Amino acid sequence: MPRTTLALLLVGLLAASPARAQPPSPAAEYDFVGRPRVVVLSDIGNEPDDQMSFVRLLLYSNELDLEGLVATTSTWQKNRTQPETMRKLVAAYGEVRPNLLKHAAGWPEAEALAKLVVAGQPGYGMAAVGPDKLSPGAELVVRAADRDDPRPLWVSVWGGANTLAQALHHVRATRPPAEVEKFVRKLRVYSISDQDDAGPWARREFPGLFCVVKPSPPDAGEYASATWTGISGDVFYRNGQGADGTTVTNDWLDTHVRSKGPLGKLYPRFEFIMEGDTPAFLGLTANGLESFRSPSWGGWGGRYVYRRPYGETRPIWTQGGDVSPRVTSQDEVAGADGKSYLSDQATVWRWRTAFQHDFAARMAWTVEPFDRANHPPALVVNGAAGTGVVRLDARVGEAVTLDAAGSRDPDGHKLGYRWFHYPEAGFVPGAALAAVAVAGADAPKATVTPTAAARPGWRGGPRATATGVAHVILAVTDDGSPPLTSYRRVILTVRPGPPAGK
């Protein structure tokens, strides 16, 4: 055939073949300035769950750059989308926004949010994906990822993922491989399990796609083992041993959420669990844990490890892990009864009282003046204000001082301090986690002394002489009503001590 014909054929084959870029290194920590950018894909309307999560999302819209609110299908809602439900909630948010502005800055106008509401693929799964099937939702995802912005774009998937799949399909069909790779590398996908066949397709066809998910069949058969059920699944899924369920009952929500003005009235009662989709964005909020910088860090949205699950074609951020290095996706946490519990769900429920109190306070912001509501403490660590990570170098056997002097409460409340080592945080393949001892854990000033660069019992990882990391968390809680907690994360890079006799 003519060379020009052959060249065109090769270009077409490249455009139609899977993008083979490798995913970002699991050790990468995403350091950017500004709020996280977020597009939400939600099968809202199929049950109360998504509507509840959407209310909370709106109450954190001052801490996120929302760039798309897409109504989608899922295995629970296969043949229609309900963007009108999103618009109804945004309208209620517009009613309370003037009051929210009395408590914090940055709340987007309701009119601007309403313009972000669109419909995704009108059918179920990959059957609704293909040439000439570009929905308004898929177009929105493409525009957002193409925007000239150095920050990654989080795609928060609460239902089916076929609108994201359509965006990827369109980009691969219309752009050269280098541009497809550039597009894919802008995305950070957090899926609440797999609720259609599009998520597995996207992970298989686009190996460079950053994904946080527990792969699953599209039905509810594996929900009970998923990390995200730690938000409130204790009773229904019977998987929250050790968790305090006080703040995730319908009675508690009646008092602290549903009774609070126009937006609270649209927060429905649940039959199964409260807000199963919320972990897909809760870790992006500005609480000081900064867990959106790496799924390995752990925070309100849970903690994950980088590995290749059975049946997947490559590693992703997910659950499980080999116990040889003594770290999996499970956290060991003291439960409400004081006993120790180990589970994936604990990576979420360990923070539950704090994030529920924070939610209750924000609901109060919708109806109360500033002086009748509570606001979270503002923390300073070693002179650094804000919510950013504090990074320090350390050496085994040498004490490091952490000082929260200068922290304050905007309401003048008394502050209680707690410093603790988060021993599982920061685990990535090939890295070592250090051991540290914390003294003065309940005081404004603490002393942290590394005892090993690679903690005792470490197997399958670096030698004990390797450099390790340790995450130390400061949690400061006021005595207001409800008590509110702010955090700061300190990351120590721990090197071995000097040789004996030096």
C-alpha positions as CSV (number, residue, x, y, z in Angstrom):
1,M,0.0,0.0,0.0
2,P,1.2,3.6,-0.4
3,R,3.4,5.0,2.4
4,T,0.8,7.8,3.2
5,T,-1.9,5.2,3.6
6,L,0.4,3.1,5.8
7,A,1.2,6.1,7.9
8,L,-2.4,7.0,8.4
9,L,-3.2,3.4,9.4
10,L,-0.4,3.3,12.0
11,V,-1.7,6.6,13.5
12,G,-5.2,5.1,13.7
13,L,-3.9,2.0,15.3
14,L,-2.0,4.0,17.9
15,A,-5.0,6.1,18.7
16,A,-7.2,3.0,19.1
17,S,-4.7,1.0,21.2
18,P,-4.6,1.3,25.0
19,A,-2.5,4.0,26.6
20,R,0.6,2.2,27.9
21,A,2.1,4.9,30.1
22,Q,3.1,3.6,33.5
23,P,1.2,5.0,36.6
24,P,2.9,7.6,38.8
25,S,5.4,6.2,41.2
26,P,3.7,5.1,44.4
27,A,6.3,7.0,46.3
28,A,5.2,10.3,44.7
29,E,3.7,12.8,47.0
30,Y,1.6,15.5,45.3
31,D,2.8,18.8,46.4
32,F,0.7,21.6,44.9
33,V,-0.6,25.0,46.0
34,G,-4.3,25.6,46.3
35,R,-7.4,23.6,47.0
36,P,-8.0,20.2,45.5
37,R,-9.8,20.2,42.1
38,V,-12.8,17.9,42.1
39,V,-15.3,16.4,39.6
40,V,-18.1,14.3,41.2
41,L,-19.8,11.4,39.4
42,S,-22.9,10.4,41.3
43,D,-25.8,8.0,40.7
44,I,-27.8,10.4,42.9
45,G,-31.5,9.6,43.2
46,N,-31.2,5.8,43.4
47,E,-31.3,5.8,47.2
48,P,-30.8,8.4,50.0
49,D,-27.0,7.7,50.3
50,D,-25.8,10.0,47.5
51,Q,-28.1,12.8,48.5
52,M,-26.7,12.7,52.0
53,S,-23.2,12.8,50.7
54,F,-24.0,15.7,48.4
55,V,-25.3,17.8,51.3
56,R,-21.9,17.2,53.1
57,L,-20.0,18.0,49.9
58,L,-21.8,21.4,49.6
59,L,-20.8,22.2,53.2
60,Y,-17.1,21.7,52.3
61,S,-17.3,23.5,49.0
62,N,-15.2,26.4,50.4
63,E,-12.3,24.0,50.8
64,L,-12.6,22.3,47.3
65,D,-12.5,23.7,43.8
66,L,-15.6,21.9,42.5
67,E,-15.4,21.7,38.7
68,G,-18.2,19.3,37.8
69,L,-21.3,17.7,39.4
70,V,-22.3,14.9,37.1
71,A,-25.4,12.8,37.5
72,T,-24.6,9.2,36.4
73,T,-26.0,5.7,36.2
74,S,-24.9,2.6,38.1
75,T,-25.9,-1.0,38.7
76,W,-28.6,0.5,41.0
77,Q,-29.9,3.0,38.4
78,K,-29.2,1.7,35.0
79,N,-31.4,3.7,32.6
80,R,-31.6,7.2,33.9
81,T,-29.7,10.1,35.6
82,Q,-31.1,12.6,38.0
83,P,-29.3,15.9,37.7
84,E,-32.5,17.7,39.0
85,T,-31.8,16.3,42.5
86,M,-28.4,18.0,42.5
87,R,-29.9,21.2,41.3
88,K,-32.5,21.1,44.2
89,L,-29.7,20.7,46.7
90,V,-27.6,23.5,45.2
91,A,-30.7,25.8,45.4
92,A,-31.0,25.0,49.1
93,Y,-27.3,25.7,49.5
94,G,-27.9,29.1,47.9
95,E,-30.4,29.9,50.6
96,V,-27.9,29.3,53.4
97,R,-24.7,30.6,51.7
98,P,-25.1,34.1,53.1
99,N,-25.0,32.6,56.6
100,L,-22.1,30.4,55.8
101,L,-20.1,33.5,54.8
102,K,-20.4,34.7,58.3
103,H,-18.2,31.7,59.4
104,A,-15.6,31.2,56.7
105,A,-14.6,32.6,53.3
106,G,-14.5,30.8,49.9
107,W,-18.1,29.6,49.5
108,P,-18.9,29.4,45.7
109,E,-22.0,31.1,44.5
110,A,-25.0,28.8,44.0
111,E,-25.4,30.0,40.5
112,A,-21.8,28.9,39.7
113,L,-22.4,25.5,41.2
114,A,-25.7,25.1,39.3
115,K,-23.8,25.5,36.0
116,L,-21.6,22.6,36.9
117,V,-24.5,20.2,37.1
118,V,-24.8,18.0,34.0
119,A,-25.9,14.5,33.0
120,G,-23.5,11.7,32.2
121,Q,-24.0,8.6,30.1
122,P,-27.7,7.8,29.9
123,G,-27.3,4.0,29.9
124,Y,-25.5,1.4,32.0
125,G,-21.8,0.6,31.9
126,M,-19.7,0.2,28.8
127,A,-22.7,-0.4,26.7
128,A,-23.3,3.3,26.9
129,V,-19.7,4.2,25.9
130,G,-18.4,4.5,22.3
131,P,-18.1,6.7,19.2
132,D,-20.7,9.5,19.1
133,K,-21.7,8.9,22.7
134,L,-20.0,11.9,24.3
135,S,-22.4,13.0,27.0
136,P,-22.4,16.5,28.6
137,G,-20.8,14.9,31.7
138,A,-18.0,13.3,29.6
139,E,-17.4,16.6,27.9
140,L,-17.1,18.3,31.2
141,V,-14.5,15.8,32.4
142,V,-12.4,16.4,29.3
143,R,-12.6,20.2,29.6
144,A,-11.7,20.1,33.3
145,A,-8.6,17.8,32.7
146,D,-7.5,20.0,29.8
147,R,-7.6,23.1,31.9
148,D,-4.2,24.8,32.2
149,D,-3.8,24.1,35.9
150,P,-0.8,22.3,37.5
151,R,-3.0,20.7,40.1
152,P,-4.3,17.2,39.5
153,L,-8.0,16.6,38.9
154,W,-9.8,14.3,41.4
155,V,-12.6,12.3,39.9
156,S,-14.8,11.3,42.8
157,V,-16.9,8.3,41.6
158,W,-19.9,7.6,43.8
159,G,-21.7,5.3,41.3
160,G,-20.9,4.0,37.9
161,A,-17.7,5.1,36.1
162,N,-18.9,5.0,32.5
163,T,-18.9,8.8,32.1
164,L,-15.2,8.8,33.0
165,A,-14.7,5.9,30.6
166,Q,-16.4,7.9,27.8
167,A,-14.1,10.8,28.4
168,L,-11.1,8.5,28.2
169,H,-12.5,6.7,25.1
170,H,-13.0,10.1,23.4
171,V,-9.6,11.4,24.2
172,R,-7.8,8.2,23.0
173,A,-9.8,8.3,19.7
174,T,-9.0,11.9,18.9
175,R,-5.5,12.5,20.2
176,P,-2.0,11.2,19.6
177,P,-0.6,8.9,22.3
178,A,1.6,11.6,24.0
179,E,-1.5,13.8,24.5
180,V,-3.5,10.9,25.8
181,E,-0.8,10.2,28.4
182,K,-0.7,13.8,29.4
183,F,-4.5,13.8,29.9
184,V,-4.5,10.6,31.9
185,R,-1.8,11.8,34.2
186,K,-3.9,14.7,35.3
187,L,-6.5,12.4,36.8
188,R,-6.8,11.0,40.3
189,V,-9.8,8.6,40.6
190,Y,-11.3,7.5,43.9
191,S,-14.1,5.0,43.3
192,I,-16.6,3.6,45.8
193,S,-16.1,0.0,44.7
194,D,-17.0,-0.8,41.1
195,Q,-20.7,-0.1,40.4
196,D,-20.6,-0.9,36.7
197,D,-18.0,-2.5,34.3
198,A,-16.4,0.8,33.3
199,G,-14.0,1.1,36.2
200,P,-12.3,-2.2,35.4
201,W,-12.2,-1.2,31.7
202,A,-10.5,2.1,32.5
203,R,-7.9,0.5,34.7
204,R,-7.1,-2.1,32.1
205,E,-7.0,0.1,29.1
206,F,-5.2,3.0,30.7
207,P,-2.3,1.7,32.9
208,G,-1.2,5.2,33.7
209,L,-4.5,6.1,35.4
210,F,-4.2,6.8,39.1
211,C,-6.9,4.8,40.9
212,V,-8.0,4.4,44.5
213,V,-10.5,1.5,44.7
214,K,-11.2,-2.0,45.9
215,P,-12.0,-3.9,42.7
216,S,-15.3,-5.6,43.0
217,P,-18.2,-7.0,41.0
218,P,-20.8,-4.3,40.3
219,D,-23.3,-5.6,42.9
220,A,-23.1,-5.3,46.7
221,G,-21.6,-8.7,47.2
222,E,-18.2,-7.3,48.4
223,Y,-19.2,-4.0,50.0
224,A,-18.8,-5.3,53.5
225,S,-15.0,-5.8,53.1
226,A,-14.5,-2.3,51.5
227,T,-12.6,0.4,53.4
228,W,-15.3,3.1,52.7
229,T,-17.9,1.2,54.8
230,G,-16.0,2.4,57.8
231,I,-17.9,5.7,57.4
232,S,-21.0,4.1,59.1
233,G,-21.4,0.5,58.2
234,D,-21.0,-1.0,61.7
235,V,-24.6,-2.2,62.1
236,F,-25.6,-3.0,58.5
237,Y,-22.4,-4.6,57.4
238,R,-21.4,-5.9,60.8
239,N,-17.8,-4.9,60.2
240,G,-17.1,-2.0,62.6
241,Q,-16.0,-3.8,65.7
242,G,-14.5,-1.3,68.0
243,A,-16.1,1.7,66.3
244,D,-18.2,4.3,68.3
245,G,-21.5,4.4,66.4
246,T,-23.0,7.3,68.4
247,T,-22.7,9.9,65.7
248,V,-23.9,7.8,62.8
249,T,-27.5,7.0,63.8
250,N,-30.6,8.5,62.4
251,D,-31.4,10.0,65.9
252,W,-28.1,11.8,66.0
253,L,-28.5,13.1,62.5
254,D,-32.1,14.3,63.3
255,T,-30.7,16.5,66.0
256,H,-27.5,17.8,64.5
257,V,-28.2,17.8,60.7
258,R,-31.8,17.5,59.6
259,S,-33.1,20.1,62.0
260,K,-30.7,22.8,60.6
261,G,-32.5,24.9,58.0
262,P,-33.2,24.4,54.3
263,L,-30.2,22.2,53.6
264,G,-30.7,20.0,56.6
265,K,-34.3,19.4,55.6
266,L,-33.0,17.8,52.4
267,Y,-30.7,15.3,54.2
268,P,-32.8,12.1,54.1
269,R,-33.0,9.3,56.6
270,F,-31.1,6.1,55.8
271,E,-32.1,2.5,55.9
272,F,-28.8,0.8,55.2
273,I,-25.8,3.1,56.0
274,M,-25.1,6.8,56.2
275,E,-23.1,8.4,53.3
276,G,-21.3,5.5,51.8
277,D,-19.9,7.8,49.1
278,T,-18.5,10.4,51.4
279,P,-15.0,8.8,51.8
280,A,-14.4,9.5,48.1
281,F,-14.0,13.2,48.9
282,L,-13.7,13.6,52.6
283,G,-10.0,13.1,52.6
284,L,-9.6,16.1,50.3
285,T,-10.8,18.6,52.9
286,A,-8.5,21.0,54.7
287,N,-8.4,19.3,58.1
288,G,-4.6,19.3,58.3
289,L,-4.1,15.6,57.6
290,E,-3.3,16.4,54.0
291,S,-4.0,12.8,53.1
292,F,-4.9,13.7,49.5
293,R,-1.1,14.0,48.9
294,S,-0.8,10.2,49.0
295,P,-3.3,7.5,49.7
296,S,-0.6,5.8,51.9
297,W,-0.8,8.6,54.4
298,G,-4.3,7.9,55.8
299,G,-7.0,10.3,56.8
300,W,-10.7,10.9,56.8
301,G,-11.1,9.0,53.5
302,G,-9.1,6.0,54.7
303,R,-5.7,4.6,54.0
304,Y,-4.6,2.4,51.1
305,V,-1.6,0.4,49.8
306,Y,-0.1,0.2,46.4
307,R,-0.3,-3.3,45.1
308,R,-1.7,-5.5,42.3
309,P,-5.0,-7.1,43.4
310,Y,-5.9,-10.5,41.9
311,G,-7.5,-10.1,38.5
312,E,-6.1,-6.7,37.9
313,T,-3.4,-6.0,35.2
314,R,-1.2,-3.7,37.2
315,P,-0.8,-2.2,40.7
316,I,-3.3,0.4,42.0
317,W,-4.1,2.0,45.4
318,T,-6.2,-0.6,47.0
319,Q,-6.7,-2.9,50.0
320,G,-4.8,-6.0,51.2
321,G,-1.1,-6.4,51.1
322,D,1.6,-8.9,52.1
323,V,2.1,-9.1,55.9
324,S,5.9,-9.7,55.4
325,P,6.8,-6.0,55.8
326,R,4.3,-6.0,58.7
327,V,2.1,-3.4,57.0
328,T,-1.1,-3.9,55.1
329,S,-4.0,-1.6,54.3
330,Q,-5.4,-2.2,57.8
331,D,-4.9,0.1,60.8
332,E,-4.6,-1.1,64.4
333,V,-6.7,1.3,66.5
334,A,-7.9,1.5,70.0
335,G,-11.7,1.1,69.9
336,A,-14.4,2.8,71.9
337,D,-14.0,0.0,74.6
338,G,-10.2,0.6,74.8
339,K,-9.3,-2.7,73.1
340,S,-7.2,-2.9,70.0
341,Y,-8.8,-3.5,66.6
342,L,-7.3,-4.2,63.2
343,S,-9.3,-3.6,60.0
344,D,-9.6,-1.7,56.8
345,Q,-12.7,0.0,58.1
346,A,-10.7,1.3,61.1
347,T,-8.7,3.6,58.7
348,V,-11.9,5.6,58.4
349,W,-13.8,5.1,61.7
350,R,-10.8,6.1,63.8
351,W,-11.6,9.7,62.7
352,R,-15.4,9.4,62.9
353,T,-16.2,11.4,66.0
354,A,-14.0,14.3,64.7
355,F,-15.5,14.4,61.2
356,Q,-19.1,14.0,62.4
357,H,-18.6,16.8,64.9
358,D,-17.1,18.9,62.1
359,F,-20.1,18.2,59.9
360,A,-22.5,19.1,62.8
361,A,-20.7,22.4,63.3
362,R,-20.9,23.3,59.6
363,M,-24.6,22.5,59.6
364,A,-24.9,25.0,62.5
365,W,-23.1,27.5,60.4
366,T,-26.0,27.5,57.9
367,V,-28.4,28.9,60.5
368,E,-26.4,30.4,63.4
369,P,-24.4,33.7,63.8
370,F,-20.7,33.3,64.4
371,D,-20.8,33.8,68.1
372,R,-23.4,30.9,68.6
373,A,-21.4,28.3,66.6
374,N,-18.1,26.5,67.1
375,H,-15.1,26.8,64.7
376,P,-12.0,24.5,64.5
377,P,-8.7,25.5,66.2
378,A,-6.0,27.0,64.1
379,L,-2.7,25.2,64.6
380,V,0.9,26.2,64.6
381,V,3.8,23.6,64.7
382,N,7.4,24.7,65.2
383,G,6.4,28.2,64.0
384,A,4.6,27.0,60.8
385,A,0.9,28.1,60.7
386,G,-1.7,26.7,58.3
387,T,-2.6,23.1,57.4
388,G,0.5,22.1,55.5
389,V,2.8,19.2,56.3
390,V,5.8,19.8,58.6
391,R,8.9,17.9,57.4
392,L,11.9,17.3,59.6
393,D,15.1,15.3,59.4
394,A,15.8,13.1,62.4
395,R,18.4,10.6,63.5
396,V,18.0,7.5,65.6
397,G,18.5,8.2,69.3
398,E,18.3,12.0,68.9
399,A,15.2,13.8,70.2
400,V,13.2,16.1,68.1
401,T,11.0,18.8,69.7
402,L,7.6,19.5,68.3
403,D,6.0,22.7,69.6
404,A,2.4,23.8,69.0
405,A,2.9,27.2,70.7
406,G,0.9,29.8,68.9
407,S,-2.1,27.5,68.2
408,R,-5.3,29.2,69.0
409,D,-9.1,28.8,69.1
410,P,-11.1,31.4,67.2
411,D,-13.9,31.1,69.8
412,G,-11.6,31.4,72.8
413,H,-12.2,27.8,73.9
414,K,-9.7,25.7,75.9
415,L,-7.6,23.4,73.8
416,G,-6.5,19.8,74.4
417,Y,-3.5,18.4,72.7
418,R,-2.6,14.9,71.5
419,W,0.5,13.9,69.6
420,F,0.7,10.3,68.3
421,H,2.7,8.2,66.0
422,Y,0.6,6.8,63.0
423,P,2.8,3.7,62.5
424,E,1.2,2.5,59.3
425,A,1.2,5.8,57.5
426,G,3.5,6.4,54.5
427,F,4.0,2.8,53.6
428,V,5.0,2.3,49.9
429,P,6.8,-0.6,48.2
430,G,10.6,-0.4,48.8
431,A,10.3,2.1,51.7
432,A,10.9,1.6,55.4
433,L,8.8,2.8,58.2
434,A,10.7,4.1,61.3
435,A,10.0,3.5,65.0
436,V,9.7,6.5,67.3
437,A,8.8,7.2,70.9
438,V,6.7,10.2,71.8
439,A,7.0,12.0,75.2
440,G,4.7,14.7,76.3
441,A,1.9,13.4,74.1
442,D,-0.8,15.4,75.9
443,A,1.0,18.7,76.1
444,P,1.5,21.6,73.6
445,K,5.2,20.6,73.3
446,A,6.2,17.0,72.7
447,T,9.5,15.2,72.2
448,V,9.9,12.5,69.5
449,T,12.9,10.2,69.6
450,P,13.4,7.8,66.7
451,T,14.4,4.3,68.0
452,A,14.9,2.6,64.6
453,A,15.1,3.8,61.0
454,A,13.4,0.5,60.0
455,R,11.3,-0.7,62.9
456,P,11.9,-4.1,64.5
457,G,10.2,-7.0,62.8
458,W,10.5,-5.4,59.4
459,R,10.6,-8.1,56.7
460,G,10.8,-8.0,53.0
461,G,11.8,-4.3,53.0
462,P,15.0,-2.4,53.3
463,R,17.6,-3.3,55.8
464,A,17.5,-2.0,59.3
465,T,20.2,0.5,58.5
466,A,18.0,2.1,55.7
467,T,16.5,5.6,56.0
468,G,12.9,5.4,57.1
469,V,9.9,7.7,57.6
470,A,7.6,8.2,60.5
471,H,4.3,10.2,60.5
472,V,3.5,12.0,63.8
473,I,0.0,13.5,64.0
474,L,-1.0,16.4,66.2
475,A,-4.7,16.4,67.0
476,V,-6.0,19.5,68.9
477,T,-9.6,19.5,70.2
478,D,-11.4,22.4,71.7
479,D,-14.1,22.2,74.4
480,G,-16.8,23.9,72.4
481,S,-20.1,22.4,71.4
482,P,-19.6,20.2,69.5
483,P,-15.9,19.7,70.3
484,L,-13.9,20.3,67.1
485,T,-10.5,18.8,66.1
486,S,-7.8,20.1,63.8
487,Y,-4.7,18.3,62.8
488,R,-1.2,18.8,61.6
489,R,1.0,16.0,60.1
490,V,4.7,15.9,60.9
491,I,6.8,13.6,58.6
492,L,10.2,12.7,60.0
493,T,12.9,11.3,57.7
494,V,14.8,9.1,60.0
495,R,18.4,8.1,59.4
496,P,20.5,5.6,61.4
497,G,22.4,7.0,64.4
498,P,26.1,7.5,64.4
499,P,28.3,4.3,64.7
500,A,29.1,3.2,68.3
501,G,31.9,5.3,69.9
502,K,31.3,8.3,67.6
